[in-house]
Amino acid sequence: MKSVAVRARVLLCGVYLQNAKTAEKQAHLNESWRFLQYAHIVSQPSAKLHFKVHLHMLSFAFRSANRNEIFGQLIRLLLAVPGSLSGKFPKGNPGTSDVSMFAVCEIPSDLRESLELDTA
């Protein structure tokens, strides 16, 4: 049985993915990308979610015709599952090609507040 914190992460990740989709449909591409980054941070402990988010990021990169991001996401897709399963993922990393895939990053304050509610 999944813990409440795990279920909350799954739901939160789903909300961010849906928000990304909605923002993209409204041509708010920077906002869509931010939601994808938040989904990535939330998804990292789960191999399945982590892989799924990178698929969404890759799809967005293709739609944006961003070659650097496409290449970066392809590499990240290979590392997402092993990183999550081993627990060796860089916390707070947004999952984008403009940030090293090994860099630990500060979690944005609004997202950090949401994650703290998950574990309360």
N, C-alpha and C positions, 0 to 999 in steps of 0.2 A: 504494500500500500504506500502510495506517495505521501510525503509529509505535506503539511499545509504550505510551508515555504516553497517546496518544489512546485506544487500546483499554482501557487501565486506567481511564481516566475514564468510558468507556462502561459498563464492568462495575461500577464503583463507583456510578455514578448508578443503574443497575439495582438494585443492592443496596439503596440508600436508598429507591427507589420501592417495592420489595417490602416493606421494613421498615415504611414508612408505611402500606401496605395492611394488613399484619398488625396493627400497633398500632391502627389504626382498627377493625378487626374485634373487637379485644379491648377496645374502648371507651377506649383510651388516646389521646384526641384531641390533647392537648398534645404527646405523644411523636410521634404521626403527623405533626403539623404541623412539628415540629423536623426529622424525616427529610425532609420535602418541602423545607424550607429548605436542608438540606445537599445534596439532589439539585440544587436550583437553583444553588447556588454551584459545584458540580462541573460542571454542564451549560453554564455561560455561554459558554465558548469555542466550543461547537458549536451552530450555528443549529438543527439538527434536534432535538438533545437539549433545548436551551433552550426551544423551542416546546413540546415534549412535556411538560416539567416544568410549564410554565405551564398546560397543559391539565389536568394532574393537580391542580394547585392550584385551578384554577377549579372543577373537579368537586367537590373537597373543600369549597370555599366554598359551592357550591349545597347539598351534603348538610348542611352546618352552618347553612344559611339565614343566612349572613353577607353582608348587602347591600353593606357597604363593601368587603369582600374580593372579592365578585363583580365589582363595578365596577372595582376596582383590577386584578384579573386580566385583565379584558377589555382594558384599556388596555395592560397589559404584553404581552399576546399580540400586539398590533400592533407593539410595539417590540422584541420578543425577537429575531426573525430579523435585522432590520437592525443591531441592536446587536452581535450575535454576528459577523455577516459583516464589519462594519467594524472589529471589535475595540474598539469604544467602549462597553463595558459596565462598570458599577461593580463592580470585584472585591470579593468578600466580601459583596455585597448579598444578603440572604436572599430577595428577591423577593416580599415581603409588602406589603400596602397600608399597614401601620403604619410603614413605613420608606420614605423618598423613593426613587423608582426611580432616582435619579441619585446617591444617597449611596454612597460607597465605605465599606465596613465592615471591621472586623477579622474575619478568618476564625477561627472557634472553634478552640481549640488542638487538640482531638482530630481535627477534620477537617483541619487544617493538617498534622498528622503523617501522615495518610493520603495527602494530596496530595504531600507530600515523598517518600513511598515510591514514588509513581508516576514521579517524575522521577529517582530514584536509579539 
